[in-house]
Amino acid sequence: MDEISLDRRNFLKKIGLVSAGTLLLSSPWLSAFSEEKHTGNSVVRIGIIGPGSRGRHLMGFLLNNPKAEITAICDIYQPSIDEALKKVPKAAVYTDYRKLLEDKSIDAVVIATPLYTHCQIALDAFDAGKHVLCEKTIGFNIEECFKIYNKHKSTGKVFFSGQQRLFDPRYIKAMEMIHAGTFGEIEAIRTFWYRNGDWRRNVPSPELERQINWRLYREYSKGLMTELAGHQLQVGSWAMQSIPDKVMGHGAITYWHDGREVFDNISCIYVFDNGVKMTFDSVISNKFYGLEEQILGNLGTIEPEKGKYYFETTPPAPAFLRMVNDTEHSVFGTLPFAGTSWAPETAQENKGEYILGEKPKSDGTDLLMDAFVEAAITGQQPPKIAEEGYYASAMTLLGDQALVEERTLTFPDEFKLDYLNHRRQTVIP
């Protein structure tokens, strides 16, 4: 069997970067593909806990990686099991995740179950000696997130969360530019995620309503904050290299009056210690503006989701046209005209430039899964990945609490990690 190769050089080629340059210093996930680690023909055996729609999506990337083998699946909903078996017909099937964790041959698990179940499954998985990738938000409250992170640290097992933008080449290059001062001082961050749909899934029988549509009920879900906001809040704190000190906001049900308990219209304001604000808005009754993060500096703006950036000062008109315009001003400048008879072809609309020279092709999920496989094989946790996932979840949950309680909340000191008091380190030694 030929050696399976996914070292750093091949990885950079895969994401379209010929040379990493300073990217190697500022991007923690690259350490998962270190050229110093030779995983050769090694294969990591993975159990999927929760092969629903999201779980099967992640399975697709694992099945494309020759170093990953999905050996077991677990779910309490038979249709999800049946769909998963179409992808992995030889996998062992469990309806109790604890039985899956007892299988000593399984090295790692992917947890893609409903939010309210994440914490106990993750804790049990670490205790069973498994490496863990848990979909965001990792816990149902900040206390649960803190427990999961501490269990990861105490067991020494690899821990990833579903923050795929950490692995998206657009975002990584964007952060390199931001931290290099390309756009000046960051003055504001605007994030939003708009959809148009009731967010419901078909239910074959009434008694399954809460099991299938768990996202709509407060007992199981925090709604738009935990399902969407975590991605974009992480991008904002990544850009600022800090976490916000406080959050305020408002949430309501303004359109989908169908018995749901979670908001369908929310707006949060996060405030950093230097006064810079980050907003997150989401409605699910209008999708015109889609989703985006807009990071505003005094010299320019970058929109990582679009993969584009814009400078405040647009390029000047070509020299010849500028000369013609100047001549017109000198000839007609003293005459009582309302304006010049001809305007130079300066840009009226700033169309920006692509971060990586082309339109984005993926959202980083494939690279996230590849990095998890590499880390699980070597047993070495890439720096910052667990901490970024923890803080993204914590910010999300604090924002939801602010919406529900309708008051301004401060990030609790007892849930801050040693990794980050307020400022992040940007360079890996």
PALUMTI-263032 format. One record per residue (C-alpha): x, y, z; residue in three letters; residue number from 1. Coordinates in steps of 0.1 Angstrom, whole numbers. Layout:
! residues N
REC     X     Y     Z code pos
REC     X     Y     Z  ALA NUM
...
***
This chain:
! residues 429
REC     X     Y     Z code pos
REC     0     0     0  MET   1
REC    14    34   -10  ASP   2
REC    20    59    18  GLU   3
REC    -9    82    23  ILE   4
REC     5   117    21  SER   5
REC   -12   148    34  LEU   6
REC    17   168    48  ASP   7
REC    19   205    51  ARG   8
REC    32   211    15  ARG   9
REC     5   190    -1  ASN  10
REC   -21   207    22  PHE  11
REC   -10   242    11  LEU  12
REC   -12   230   -25  LYS  13
REC   -47   217   -18  LYS  14
REC   -60   250    -6  ILE  15
REC   -43   269   -35  GLY  16
REC   -14   285   -17  LEU  17
REC    20   279   -32  VAL  18
REC    38   294    -2  SER  19
REC    25   299    33  ALA  20
REC    49   327    43  GLY  21
REC    37   343    75  THR  22
REC     6   323    72  LEU  23
REC    24   294    89  LEU  24
REC    30   316   119  LEU  25
REC    -5   330   123  SER  26
REC   -26   299   115  SER  27
REC   -28   272   141  PRO  28
REC   -45   246   121  TRP  29
REC   -14   242    98  LEU  30
REC     4   225   127  SER  31
REC   -20   196   122  ALA  32
REC    -3   190    89  PHE  33
REC    33   195   101  SER  34
REC    60   181    78  GLU  35
REC    77   168   110  GLU  36
REC    48   144   117  LYS  37
REC    49   113    95  HIS  38
REC    15    95    98  THR  39
REC    23    74    68  GLY  40
REC    -3    46    63  ASN  41
REC   -19    53    97  SER  42
REC   -57    52    98  VAL  43
REC   -80    67   125  VAL  44
REC  -112    47   132  ARG  45
REC  -141    70   138  ILE  46
REC  -176    66   153  GLY  47
REC  -203    90   143  ILE  48
REC  -227    98   171  ILE  49
REC  -257   115   154  GLY  50
REC  -257   107   117  PRO  51
REC  -285   130   109  GLY  52
REC  -283   156    81  SER  53
REC  -253   174    96  ARG  54
REC  -236   142   107  GLY  55
REC  -239   127    72  ARG  56
REC  -226   159    57  HIS  57
REC  -194   155    78  LEU  58
REC  -193   118    70  MET  59
REC  -190   127    33  GLY  60
REC  -157   145    39  PHE  61
REC  -143   116    61  LEU  62
REC  -152    91    34  LEU  63
REC  -130   111    10  ASN  64
REC  -100   109    33  ASN  65
REC   -80    76    30  PRO  66
REC   -67    80    65  LYS  67
REC  -102    79    80  ALA  68
REC  -124    49    85  GLU  69
REC  -160    52    98  ILE  70
REC  -164    20   117  THR  71
REC  -196    27   138  ALA  72
REC  -227    49   138  ILE  73
REC  -251    56   166  CYS  74
REC  -286    72   166  ASP  75
REC  -320    68   182  ILE  76
REC  -339    76   150  TYR  77
REC  -340    47   126  GLN  78
REC  -344    68    94  PRO  79
REC  -311    85   102  SER  80
REC  -294    51   107  ILE  81
REC  -308    38    74  ASP  82
REC  -295    69    55  GLU  83
REC  -261    66    71  ALA  84
REC  -258    29    62  LEU  85
REC  -261    38    26  LYS  86
REC  -228    55    30  LYS  87
REC  -211    30    54  VAL  88
REC  -229    -3    50  PRO  89
REC  -203   -22    70  LYS  90
REC  -204     1   100  ALA  91
REC  -215   -12   134  ALA  92
REC  -248     2   145  VAL  93
REC  -257    14   180  TYR  94
REC  -287    31   196  THR  95
REC  -269    38   228  ASP  96
REC  -238    60   224  TYR  97
REC  -223    45   256  ARG  98
REC  -221    11   239  LYS  99
REC  -202    27   210  LEU 100
REC  -178    43   234  LEU 101
REC  -171     9   249  GLU 102
REC  -156    -3   215  ASP 103
REC  -119    -1   221  LYS 104
REC  -111    -2   184  SER 105
REC  -127    33   179  ILE 106
REC  -101    61   182  ASP 107
REC  -123    91   178  ALA 108
REC  -159   103   176  VAL 109
REC  -178   129   158  VAL 110
REC  -207   143   178  ILE 111
REC  -235   158   157  ALA 112
REC  -265   153   180  THR 113
REC  -289   179   192  PRO 114
REC  -274   207   213  LEU 115
REC  -288   197   247  TYR 116
REC  -271   163   244  THR 117
REC  -235   175   236  HIS 118
REC  -220   179   270  CYS 119
REC  -226   144   285  GLN 120
REC  -216   126   253  ILE 121
REC  -184   147   250  ALA 122
REC  -175   141   287  LEU 123
REC  -181   104   284  ASP 124
REC  -162   102   251  ALA 125
REC  -131   118   267  PHE 126
REC  -134    95   297  ASP 127
REC  -135    66   273  ALA 128
REC  -102    77   258  GLY 129
REC  -116    90   225  LYS 130
REC  -106   120   205  HIS 131
REC  -136   143   200  VAL 132
REC  -150   166   173  LEU 133
REC  -182   181   186  CYS 134
REC  -205   203   165  GLU 135
REC  -210   238   178  LYS 136
REC  -224   250   200  THR 137
REC  -204   226   222  ILE 138
REC  -226   230   253  GLY 139
REC  -261   241   264  PHE 140
REC  -247   268   287  ASN 141
REC  -213   283   295  ILE 142
REC  -208   259   325  GLU 143
REC  -212   229   302  GLU 144
REC  -187   244   277  CYS 145
REC  -162   250   305  PHE 146
REC  -166   214   317  LYS 147
REC  -160   200   282  ILE 148
REC  -129   222   277  TYR 149
REC  -114   212   311  ASN 150
REC  -121   175   304  LYS 151
REC  -102   178   271  HIS 152
REC   -73   194   290  LYS 153
REC   -72   168   318  SER 154
REC   -74   138   295  THR 155
REC   -50   151   269  GLY 156
REC   -73   140   241  LYS 157
REC   -77   159   208  VAL 158
REC  -107   183   208  PHE 159
REC  -121   201   178  PHE 160
REC  -155   219   174  SER 161
REC  -174   226   142  GLY 162
REC  -158   261   136  GLN 163
REC  -149   254   100  GLN 164
REC  -141   290    92  ARG 165
REC  -109   285   112  LEU 166
REC   -99   262    83  PHE 167
REC  -112   283    54  ASP 168
REC   -84   297    33  PRO 169
REC  -103   330    27  ARG 170
REC  -106   336    64  TYR 171
REC   -71   327    73  ILE 172
REC   -57   350    46  LYS 173
REC   -81   377    57  ALA 174
REC   -69   374    93  MET 175
REC   -33   376    81  GLU 176
REC   -41   409    63  MET 177
REC   -61   423    93  ILE 178
REC   -34   415   119  HIS 179
REC    -7   430    96  ALA 180
REC   -26   463    97  GLY 181
REC   -36   462    60  THR 182
REC   -70   478    68  PHE 183
REC   -57   500    97  GLY 184
REC   -73   499   131  GLU 185
REC  -105   478   133  ILE 186
REC  -133   502   143  GLU 187
REC  -164   480   139  ALA 188
REC  -175   445   130  ILE 189
REC  -209   438   115  ARG 190
REC  -222   403   111  THR 191
REC  -255   390   100  PHE 192
REC  -272   358    88  TRP 193
REC  -306   360    71  TYR 194
REC  -328   332    58  ARG 195
REC  -364   329    47  ASN 196
REC  -381   297    60  GLY 197
REC  -398   283    90  ASP 198
REC  -368   261   100  TRP 199
REC  -392   232   104  ARG 200
REC  -387   196    93  ARG 201
REC  -413   171    83  ASN 202
REC  -426   150   112  VAL 203
REC  -440   115   104  PRO 204
REC  -461   114   136  SER 205
REC  -470   141   162  PRO 206
REC  -451   124   191  GLU 207
REC  -419   130   172  LEU 208
REC  -423   168   169  GLU 209
REC  -399   178   196  ARG 210
REC  -374   151   187  GLN 211
REC  -372   162   151  ILE 212
REC  -378   199   155  ASN 213
REC  -358   203   186  TRP 214
REC  -342   235   173  ARG 215
REC  -376   253   179  LEU 216
REC  -379   246   216  TYR 217
REC  -361   263   245  ARG 218
REC  -357   230   264  GLU 219
REC  -334   217   237  TYR 220
REC  -321   247   218  SER 221
REC  -311   283   220  LYS 222
REC  -323   289   184  GLY 223
REC  -305   313   160  LEU 224
REC  -278   321   185  MET 225
REC  -265   286   189  THR 226
REC  -272   274   154  GLU 227
REC  -258   304   135  LEU 228
REC  -241   331   156  ALA 229
REC  -211   310   168  GLY 230
REC  -195   310   134  HIS 231
REC  -196   348   130  GLN 232
REC  -188   357   165  LEU 233
REC  -157   336   163  GLN 234
REC  -146   355   132  VAL 235
REC  -150   388   151  GLY 236
REC  -130   378   181  SER 237
REC  -104   362   158  TRP 238
REC  -101   396   140  ALA 239
REC   -99   415   173  MET 240
REC   -76   390   190  GLN 241
REC   -97   393   221  SER 242
REC  -132   384   234  ILE 243
REC  -158   411   240  PRO 244
REC  -164   423   276  ASP 245
REC  -201   426   275  LYS 246
REC  -232   420   254  VAL 247
REC  -267   433   251  MET 248
REC  -296   428   226  GLY 249
REC  -332   420   218  HIS 250
REC  -350   389   205  GLY 251
REC  -386   383   194  ALA 252
REC  -409   361   174  ILE 253
REC  -421   385   147  THR 254
REC  -432   363   118  TYR 255
REC  -433   325   125  TRP 256
REC  -461   323   150  HIS 257
REC  -464   286   149  ASP 258
REC  -458   274   185  GLY 259
REC  -420   277   184  ARG 260
REC  -403   290   216  GLU 261
REC  -371   304   201  VAL 262
REC  -367   338   185  PHE 263
REC  -370   343   148  ASP 264
REC  -356   378   149  ASN 265
REC  -326   387   170  ILE 266
REC  -300   415   173  SER 267
REC  -270   415   196  CYS 268
REC  -243   441   203  ILE 269
REC  -210   429   217  TYR 270
REC  -185   455   231  VAL 271
REC  -148   450   234  PHE 272
REC  -126   466   260  ASP 273
REC  -114   493   236  ASN 274
REC  -150   503   228  GLY 275
REC  -152   486   194  VAL 276
REC  -186   470   188  LYS 277
REC  -195   438   170  MET 278
REC  -231   433   160  THR 279
REC  -249   401   151  PHE 280
REC  -283   402   134  ASP 281
REC  -305   373   122  SER 282
REC  -340   370   108  VAL 283
REC  -355   340    91  ILE 284
REC  -383   358    71  SER 285
REC  -360   376    46  ASN 286
REC  -329   362    29  LYS 287
REC  -320   391     6  PHE 288
REC  -287   400    22  TYR 289
REC  -277   364    31  GLY 290
REC  -248   361    55  LEU 291
REC  -216   380    59  GLU 292
REC  -190   394    82  GLU 293
REC  -180   430    75  GLN 294
REC  -148   440    93  ILE 295
REC  -143   477    91  LEU 296
REC  -109   494    95  GLY 297
REC  -100   531    90  ASN 298
REC   -81   522    58  LEU 299
REC  -105   495    44  GLY 300
REC  -131   468    48  THR 301
REC  -129   431    44  ILE 302
REC  -158   407    38  GLU 303
REC  -144   371    43  PRO 304
REC  -175   353    33  GLU 305
REC  -175   369    -1  LYS 306
REC  -138   365    -1  GLY 307
REC  -133   402   -10  LYS 308
REC  -117   434     5  TYR 309
REC  -121   471    -3  TYR 310
REC   -98   501     5  PHE 311
REC  -113   534    15  GLU 312
REC   -94   553   -12  THR 313
REC  -102   540   -47  THR 314
REC   -75   541   -74  PRO 315
REC   -71   574   -92  PRO 316
REC   -81   580  -128  ALA 317
REC   -55   571  -154  PRO 318
REC   -29   598  -159  ALA 319
REC   -41   609  -193  PHE 320
REC   -77   613  -182  LEU 321
REC   -66   631  -152  ARG 322
REC   -47   655  -174  MET 323
REC   -77   661  -196  VAL 324
REC   -98   668  -165  ASN 325
REC   -72   692  -151  ASP 326
REC   -71   711  -185  THR 327
REC  -109   715  -184  GLU 328
REC  -107   730  -149  HIS 329
REC   -80   755  -160  SER 330
REC   -99   766  -191  VAL 331
REC  -134   767  -177  PHE 332
REC  -127   771  -140  GLY 333
REC  -135   809  -140  THR 334
REC  -167   805  -160  LEU 335
REC  -201   803  -143  PRO 336
REC  -207   766  -151  PHE 337
REC  -223   744  -125  ALA 338
REC  -197   717  -131  GLY 339
REC  -172   703  -156  THR 340
REC  -184   692  -190  SER 341
REC  -168   658  -187  TRP 342
REC  -160   636  -156  ALA 343
REC  -130   613  -154  PRO 344
REC  -136   576  -152  GLU 345
REC  -130   573  -115  THR 346
REC  -148   544   -99  ALA 347
REC  -183   552   -87  GLN 348
REC  -186   518   -71  GLU 349
REC  -158   501   -53  ASN 350
REC  -160   465   -65  LYS 351
REC  -131   454   -44  GLY 352
REC  -106   426   -49  GLU 353
REC  -107   389   -41  TYR 354
REC   -86   378   -11  ILE 355
REC   -72   347   -29  LEU 356
REC   -76   360   -64  GLY 357
REC  -108   342   -71  GLU 358
REC  -143   335   -58  LYS 359
REC  -145   312   -28  PRO 360
REC  -149   275   -35  LYS 361
REC  -156   259    -1  SER 362
REC  -163   269    35  ASP 363
REC  -134   250    51  GLY 364
REC  -154   220    64  THR 365
REC  -133   195    43  ASP 366
REC  -101   210    57  LEU 367
REC  -115   209    93  LEU 368
REC  -122   172    89  MET 369
REC   -88   165    74  ASP 370
REC   -71   184   102  ALA 371
REC   -91   164   128  PHE 372
REC   -80   131   112  VAL 373
REC   -43   142   112  GLU 374
REC   -45   154   149  ALA 375
REC   -63   122   160  ALA 376
REC   -36   100   143  ILE 377
REC    -7   119   159  THR 378
REC   -26   125   192  GLY 379
REC   -13   161   192  GLN 380
REC   -38   189   197  GLN 381
REC   -31   219   174  PRO 382
REC   -28   251   193  PRO 383
REC   -58   275   197  LYS 384
REC   -84   252   181  ILE 385
REC  -100   240   213  ALA 386
REC   -99   275   228  GLU 387
REC  -114   292   198  GLU 388
REC  -143   267   198  GLY 389
REC  -148   272   236  TYR 390
REC  -149   310   233  TYR 391
REC  -172   310   203  ALA 392
REC  -197   288   221  SER 393
REC  -194   309   253  ALA 394
REC  -200   342   234  MET 395
REC  -230   327   217  THR 396
REC  -246   315   249  LEU 397
REC  -239   347   268  LEU 398
REC  -256   366   239  GLY 399
REC  -287   343   241  ASP 400
REC  -289   349   279  GLN 401
REC  -288   387   272  ALA 402
REC  -317   384   248  LEU 403
REC  -338   363   271  VAL 404
REC  -331   384   302  GLU 405
REC  -332   417   283  GLU 406
REC  -302   431   301  ARG 407
REC  -265   438   295  THR 408
REC  -242   410   306  LEU 409
REC  -205   409   313  THR 410
REC  -183   379   304  PHE 411
REC  -178   361   337  PRO 412
REC  -142   360   349  ASP 413
REC  -145   325   362  GLU 414
REC  -151   312   326  PHE 415
REC  -121   329   311  LYS 416
REC   -92   306   301  LEU 417
REC   -55   310   309  ASP 418
REC   -51   309   271  TYR 419
REC   -67   343   268  LEU 420
REC   -73   369   295  ASN 421
REC   -81   396   270  HIS 422
REC   -56   395   242  ARG 423
REC   -46   366   219  ARG 424
REC   -11   357   209  GLN 425
REC    -9   359   171  THR 426
REC    23   340   165  VAL 427
REC    30   304   172  ILE 428
REC    66   299   184  PRO 429
***
